[in-house]
Amino acid sequence: MAAYNKLILGVGVSSFAIFQLLFHVLSSWVSARVTSGFNNLDQKKKIEWNSRTVSTFHALVVGAFCLYILLYDEAVNVDHVWGDPSIVKLNLAITTGYLISDLLLIIFYWKAIGDVFFVIHHLVALYAYYFVLDRGLLAYFANFRLLAEFSTPFVNQRWFFEVLGYSKSSKGNIINGVLMTVVFFLVRIAVMPVYYSHVAFEYGTEAFDRLGFAAQSAWFISSIVLDVMNLMWMVKITKGCYKVVCLIGQGEAKAHKNGKSD
């Protein structure tokens, strides 16, 4: 067990180092070769660009790992509260390294990427993940929450399109906007009834009582806080998507009108 704990610590430290390397070196190097628009950005936007690139990379890695666990990790799926968290811990170690890295970057580059809601999100998530990493409990629920990461690449891509000067009515922007809204709803909002039905099923059981007040509080508080934030973001995203969808009709009407006038 001691050796495994050292492995988890090593994964977390390595994750932190890799995400710092991605932010400070690799993101700029790759981005400048992928799109010439990156070099035209001011320093503030380059900082946010690198932050979002790292965020996307983390989401893809952790999201894939999360889905694998949800489908194939029988130990966690059979016992939602006390199931063997070994594989989940590896995934959370990666996420913990990322969250600490991103939190430090947010504080250091506050003028460029500072956001109170992201600080709250990161701290709440770290507090909840502590109980999985240190005590090995609630692994199923922690992993379930990570499904939310599947929406992150679409959110970041919207920002990339915006700073590169893509028209909001462009085909890529519209497709990404619709996908972002749909995926965000599916992995952050639509899953709420499923998640809380599992919570309700475990509430009051012997396994639940063994958690203790601290873990129970962390479980409930972190879940509620994160979901309130998700609902707030969903409202903003839905409004944005509505505006984007309206552009489709406006573009078609404009093209039709121009065709008539010709």
C-alpha positions in Angstrom: 0.0 0.0 0.0 2.9 2.4 0.8 4.4 1.8 -2.6 1.0 2.5 -4.2 0.6 5.7 -2.3 4.1 6.8 -3.5 2.9 6.0 -7.1 -0.1 8.2 -6.6 2.1 11.0 -5.2 4.5 10.6 -8.1 1.7 10.8 -10.7 0.3 13.9 -9.0 3.7 15.6 -9.0 4.5 14.5 -12.6 1.1 15.8 -13.7 1.8 19.2 -12.1 5.2 19.4 -13.8 3.8 18.3 -17.2 1.0 20.8 -17.2 3.5 23.6 -16.2 5.7 22.6 -19.1 2.7 22.5 -21.4 1.7 26.0 -20.3 5.1 27.7 -20.3 6.8 26.0 -23.3 4.9 23.5 -25.4 1.6 25.3 -26.0 3.2 28.4 -27.5 5.6 26.3 -29.6 2.8 24.1 -31.0 0.2 26.8 -31.4 2.5 29.1 -33.4 3.0 26.2 -35.9 -0.6 25.3 -36.0 -2.0 28.8 -36.6 -0.3 32.0 -37.6 -3.0 33.9 -35.6 -1.3 32.9 -32.3 1.7 35.2 -33.0 -0.7 38.1 -33.6 -2.2 37.9 -30.1 -1.2 40.3 -27.3 0.5 38.9 -24.2 -2.7 38.7 -22.2 -4.5 36.6 -24.8 -1.4 34.4 -25.3 -1.5 33.6 -21.5 -5.2 32.7 -21.7 -4.6 30.7 -24.9 -1.9 28.6 -23.2 -4.2 28.1 -20.2 -7.0 26.9 -22.4 -4.7 24.6 -24.4 -3.6 22.9 -21.2 -7.2 22.7 -20.0 -8.2 21.0 -23.2 -5.4 18.5 -23.0 -6.3 17.7 -19.4 -9.9 17.2 -20.3 -9.2 14.8 -23.1 -6.8 12.6 -21.1 -8.9 12.6 -17.9 -12.2 12.3 -19.7 -11.1 9.2 -21.6 -9.8 7.7 -18.4 -13.0 8.5 -16.6 -15.1 6.9 -19.3 -13.0 3.7 -19.1 -13.5 3.5 -15.4 -17.2 4.1 -15.6 -17.6 1.3 -18.1 -15.0 -1.3 -16.9 -14.0 -0.8 -13.3 -16.3 -3.3 -11.6 -15.0 -2.7 -8.1 -16.0 0.9 -8.1 -19.3 0.4 -10.0 -20.5 -2.4 -7.6 -19.7 -0.5 -4.4 -20.2 3.2 -5.0 -19.0 4.3 -1.5 -16.2 1.9 -0.5 -15.3 0.2 -3.8 -11.5 -0.2 -4.5 -10.4 3.2 -5.7 -7.0 2.2 -7.1 -7.7 3.1 -10.8 -9.8 6.2 -9.8 -6.9 7.5 -7.7 -4.6 7.5 -10.7 -7.1 9.6 -12.6 -7.6 11.9 -9.7 -3.9 12.3 -9.2 -3.6 13.6 -12.7 -6.5 16.0 -12.1 -5.1 17.1 -8.8 -1.8 17.9 -10.4 -3.6 19.9 -13.1 -5.9 21.8 -10.6 -3.0 22.9 -8.4 -1.0 23.9 -11.5 -3.9 25.9 -12.9 -4.7 27.4 -9.6 -1.2 28.8 -9.2 -1.3 30.1 -12.8 -4.6 31.8 -12.2 -3.2 33.6 -9.1 0.2 34.5 -10.8 -1.5 35.7 -14.0 -4.6 37.1 -12.3 -4.9 40.1 -14.6 -5.0 37.9 -17.6 -6.9 34.8 -16.5 -8.1 35.6 -12.9 -11.6 34.3 -12.2 -13.2 34.0 -8.7 -15.5 31.2 -9.9 -12.6 29.1 -11.2 -10.7 29.5 -7.9 -13.8 28.4 -6.0 -14.3 25.5 -8.5 -10.7 24.3 -8.1 -10.6 24.6 -4.3 -14.0 22.8 -3.9 -12.8 20.0 -6.2 -9.5 19.6 -4.5 -11.3 19.4 -1.1 -13.6 16.7 -2.3 -10.8 14.7 -4.1 -8.7 14.7 -0.9 -11.1 12.2 0.7 -10.7 9.8 -2.3 -6.9 10.1 -2.5 -6.3 10.0 1.3 -9.0 7.7 2.5 -10.1 5.8 -0.6 -13.8 6.5 -0.3 -16.5 7.7 -2.7 -14.4 6.9 -5.8 -17.5 6.2 -7.9 -18.9 9.6 -7.3 -15.6 11.4 -7.8 -15.2 9.7 -11.1 -18.8 10.4 -12.1 -18.1 14.1 -11.6 -15.2 14.0 -14.0 -17.6 13.3 -16.8 -18.1 17.1 -16.9 -14.6 17.4 -18.5 -16.0 16.2 -21.9 -17.6 19.7 -22.3 -14.3 21.6 -21.8 -12.7 21.2 -25.2 -15.8 22.8 -26.9 -15.9 25.7 -24.4 -12.2 26.4 -25.1 -12.7 26.0 -28.9 -15.3 28.7 -28.8 -12.8 31.1 -27.3 -10.1 30.1 -29.8 -12.4 30.9 -32.7 -13.3 34.3 -31.1 -9.7 35.5 -30.6 -8.7 34.3 -34.0 -11.3 36.5 -35.5 -13.7 33.9 -36.8 -17.2 35.2 -37.6 -19.8 34.1 -35.2 -21.9 33.0 -38.1 -19.1 30.9 -39.6 -19.9 27.2 -40.0 -17.2 26.0 -37.6 -18.3 28.5 -34.9 -22.0 27.5 -35.3 -21.2 23.7 -35.2 -19.0 24.1 -32.2 -21.5 26.3 -30.4 -24.3 23.8 -30.8 -22.1 20.8 -29.8 -20.8 22.8 -26.8 -24.3 23.4 -25.6 -25.5 19.8 -26.2 -22.4 18.2 -24.6 -22.4 20.6 -21.7 -26.0 19.8 -21.0 -25.5 16.1 -21.3 -22.4 15.7 -19.0 -23.2 18.5 -16.5 -26.9 19.0 -16.3 -28.7 15.9 -17.6 -26.6 13.6 -15.4 -27.8 15.4 -12.2 -30.9 13.2 -11.6 -28.8 10.1 -12.1 -26.0 11.3 -9.8 -28.3 12.4 -7.0 -30.5 9.3 -7.3 -27.3 7.3 -6.5 -26.6 9.7 -3.6 -30.1 9.2 -2.3 -29.8 5.4 -2.6 -26.6 5.4 -0.4 -28.0 7.9 2.1 -28.6 6.4 5.5 -27.0 3.0 4.7 -24.3 1.4 6.8 -21.7 2.3 4.2 -22.8 6.0 4.3 -22.7 6.1 8.1 -19.1 4.8 8.1 -18.0 7.8 6.1 -18.2 10.1 9.0 -19.4 13.7 9.1 -16.4 15.3 7.5 -16.6 13.1 4.4 -20.4 13.3 4.2 -20.2 17.1 4.4 -17.5 17.3 1.7 -19.5 15.1 -0.5 -22.7 17.1 -0.3 -21.2 20.6 -0.2 -18.9 20.0 -3.1 -21.6 18.4 -5.2 -24.1 21.2 -4.6 -21.6 24.0 -5.1 -20.3 22.6 -8.4 -23.8 22.0 -9.7 -25.0 25.5 -8.8 -22.0 26.8 -10.9 -22.8 24.3 -13.7 -26.4 25.6 -13.8 -25.2 29.2 -13.9 -22.8 28.4 -16.8 -25.5 26.4 -18.6 -27.8 29.5 -18.6 -25.0 31.6 -20.1 -24.1 29.0 -22.7 -27.7 28.5 -23.7 -28.2 32.2 -24.3 -25.0 32.2 -26.4 -26.1 29.2 -28.4 -29.5 30.8 -29.0 -27.7 33.9 -30.5 -25.5 31.6 -32.6 -28.5 29.6 -33.9 -30.3 32.9 -34.8 -27.3 33.8 -36.9 -28.0 30.8 -39.2 -31.4 32.2 -40.1 -30.1 35.7 -40.5 -27.3 34.5 -42.7 -29.7 32.6 -44.9 -32.1 35.6 -45.1 -29.3 37.9 -46.0 -28.0 35.6 -48.7 -31.6 35.3 -50.1 -32.1 39.0 -50.1 -28.8 39.6 -51.8 -29.7 37.0 -54.4 -32.9 38.8 -55.1 -31.3 42.2 -55.4 -28.8 40.9 -57.9 
